Every structure is written in C-alpha cells, then in structure tokens.
Amino acid sequence: MRALICSAFASLDDVRFGELPTPTPGPGEVLVRVAAAGVNFYDTLIVQGKYQIKPPLPFSPGGESAGVVAAVGAGVTRVRPGDRVVAFSHYGAFAEYCLAPERQTFPLPEGVSFDQAAAALVAYGTAWFALYDRGRMRPGETVLVLGAAGGVGLAAVQIAHRAGARVIAAASSPEKLALCAAAGADLCIDYSQGELKALFKQSVGPKGADIVIDVVGNPYSEAALRAMGWRGRLMIIGFAAGEIPRLPANLMLLKGCEVSGVLWDGLLAEDPEPARQQVADLLAAIADGSLQPRITETFPLESGLAALKTLAERRVTGKVIVCP
C-alpha cells in the first residue's frame, strides 16, 4: 500500500513517501481503508522520537483517520466490513490502510463527511473532554482560550459558544482572531498588543475566567492563571510554545482553583465507555450543523510531508488533513 514512511527517529525531512505492506487486523483490531486523515502536532513529534509512544520502525505517522472498515480481527463486534467509521490509532493513518483498536473506532453518522470526521476527532474530542468533562462548563461562564486559532483552540471556541458561554479568544494575529470571531468568540485578544497578564485580566473582567483552555504553555499559562476567578479551572492540553510551565502553587491556593491535565487519548484508554458517548455527542453536533470543523488545507498522501511541515512551522489555522 502507498504510505508516508518514517524509517528512523530523525527530522521531518527524513520522512519519505513509498510502499509498506498492507496490515492484517489481529484480535480486537479494525482495518480501515483511509479516506481522510487528520494532521496533529503530535504527528510532528512522533517521527522525531519526541512523543511518549515510539512505534516499531518503519511506520507511517498519523493517528486520526476516517474511512470504511475493510476487515476486522477476532472478537470485534461493534463494527463490520463496509461500515463508515472514524478512528484513533496513535500512528499509521497516513497510508491507504490503517489499523485501529476496536475501542477507539467509532461509527460515523450520515451527515458527517470523512473530511469533517478526520478534522474533528482529536481536536474537537480534546476540546469537548476539556470543557464538558474536566471543566464542567456551564452556560454563562467565561471561557478564555489560548492558541484559539489552532485545531483544538478553534474547536474550544465553537463548543463553548454553542454551550452559551462567554468566549474570549487569544491568538497571535488579526487574521487568526478574525477566524475566532467567526467561530463565535465574544472578545478577541492579540498577544502582541500588550503585557500578557494585563491583557488577560482586562479581558476577563473583575470576576476572572471560569475556565482557561491552554494549548500553549509558558509564558501564557501563568498569565492566564492570574486571570482566573474563584474556583476557576485551568485546562492544560499542550505546550505549543515549546516550554512546560512552572505554575506558582500559591496562586492556586488563593484562587481556590483547579489545574487539570487533559489527555484525550488517556480517556480513550482508561474510560472507553464515557469516551464513546462523548464522541457520539460530538459527531451528532457536527451532523446537525451546530459544530463545523474548519479545514484549512487538504494534501494528497504524496504531499504528506508538506502537511507535517505546515503544522510544525505553525502556519495552520483550523485543521489540515491528508487524503489518500
């Protein structure tokens, strides 16, 4: 089968397009004929050996796929060949066929295209988990989203707006903030227009933020923490700025706030039934049009390396997908 191939944990430039054997599903596994695959930041890390999972070499990156079930392994009962599905597999999706665990393979309802599903599963799944599950979001609360024009950030803006929250979006350019406003942000902040702590505090108002979605890391995390309200919830999702924040515990004490780690694939592994319900609710919202994943660019499989580089160089707003 045609695939994007990582033969060594090295730089992105060492990833090549070529041929790999078509995999065979083992017990509990589903073979998906890939129609579209989402591109995520961790894909750029896994090929460099910087992610917590190191697949056996050679492998194809890409953990998020949508397509049609081609075959199933022993014991699989939830899906069967011919079903439309979306799946999470950590790696293997930048190829014509991909293996995924049955527990991480979800039926795709009519009204949700393969492209939409591949753009939504990880980003919108992460934002949904952060806001509804870990963050216990309620209508009328103030949600501050950092990195709001990226995949997870834009998803969080849409989901929070849909839930009736007051949404404040922070990003790095007027062009990105225009996207956030179109997605439902009530107020937009340009990082470059002042000192972070003052910008965040002024935007959230005297009561502070109820929920902060943080996909960026230092120095943004501490500034956002200082803008939290009493019993606020800070959702740590990633460190796109490249530095892991060191947060002052005294601020958490004084604000009575929570700092929660949001690892969506951890939810899939540890709590598969709640995860399944969350994915079903998310896909239903896409099917009825109340959530609309933004696809910035679509790459053919042969140009998968260009898709990875686009993300690594932070030139992406919304979501990029690869289509075999």
Secondary structure by P-SEA (a helix, b strand, c coil): ccccccccccccccbbbbbbccccccccbbbbcccbbbbcaaaaaaaaccccccccccbbbbccccccccccccccccccccccccccccccccccbbbbccccbbbbcccccaaaaaaccaaaaaaaaaccccccccccbbbbbcccccaaaaaaaaaaaaaccbbbbbbccaaaaaaaaaaccccccccccccaaaaaaaaacccccccccccccaaaaaaaaaacccbbbbbbccccccccccccaaaaaaacbbbbbbbaaaaaaccaaaaaaaaaaaaaaaaaccbbbbbcccccccaaaaaaaaaaacccccbbbbcc
